[in-house]
Structures are given as C-alpha cells and as structure tokens.
Amino acid sequence: MVPNQPFAAGFVYGNANHTRMSEMTNTIEHEGGEQAKVESWRLHVLIEAGYPLPLAERLAGSAADLHGAVELISKGCAPETAAEILL
C-alpha cells in the first residue's frame, strides 16, 4: 500500500476502509422473529452510540427509550449512569 495523504498520526492509505461499519455489518437472522430483529437493531444503535456491550445488551432487551439512551450519551452522560437512569 502506498500512502495517499499525510495525516496527523501517520498516513492515510488509498484503499483503506472506505465502507462504513453499518455497511460491513451483516444482518444475522435470529430465531424469534420480529422481537429478535428489533433487539438486534437496538443493540447496534446503542453500541454505535458508545455503550459497552454488556450495558447495550441490557438496554436493547428492555423497554428503555432508545432515543433517550442515545441522547444521554451524546450530551456527555457516562454509559453506566445513563443505564441507571433508563432501567
């Protein structure tokens, strides 16, 4: 690989990861129908918002407000504190 452009921490390579994470993630079909699909989607959103996996799993499977969960993190709330508020 040949560097394309200098970057603050090194070099950006010409063919380095041009796809976004959501494009790379394959949809996994779970038994359980729609509820499993919804929980899987919620888990994805929570992880992308910054929740660690164990908290994201708990929140995804709960009735917690997803938009509220993402908003708390975006406003600087620690994931653990946000989970306590929401659960």
Beta strands, then each sheet from edge to edge (+ up, - down):
strand 1: 3-7
strand 2: 10-13
sheet 1: 1+ 2-
end
